[in-house]
Amino acid sequence: MGKTSRTRYTREFKLSLIRELESGKKLGQLSRENNIHPNMISRWKLEYEKDPESAFKGNGNTYKDAARNEELERLVGKLYAENDFLKKALGILEKRVQEEKERSKAG
C-alpha cells in the first residue's frame, strides 16, 4: 500500500463551499461535485460559524515560520558581518596598492 498525501484546500475554496451551502445547495451534492466527504464540509462550516475571522488561517505550524524567521535573521547578521569585513579588507588593499604606486613613482 502506498502512502496517500493529504489535499490542502485554500481558505477561499473552503469559504466558497460554505457560501454555496448557505445559498441552499445540498451537502451531498456539494460533496459529490468536489469529491470531498460531507463530514469535512460540515466541519469547515462549524469552524467558520464559531469564529469567521480566524477560521482557516493556516495549518497551525506557526512555529515553523518563527524558526525560519530566526534563521533568516541570523543569516542576515552573518552576511552583514562578512560584508563589513570585506569592506575593511578592500580598504586596506586599496591603501597598499596606492602605497605601491607611490613607491614605484618615487623609485
Secondary structure, DSSP 4 states (H G I P E B T S, - for coil): -PPPPPP---HHHHHHHHHHHHTT--HHHHHHHHT--HHHHHHHHHHHHH-TTTTT---S-HHHHHHHHHHHHHHHHHHHHHHHHHHHHHHHHHHHHHHHHHHHHH-
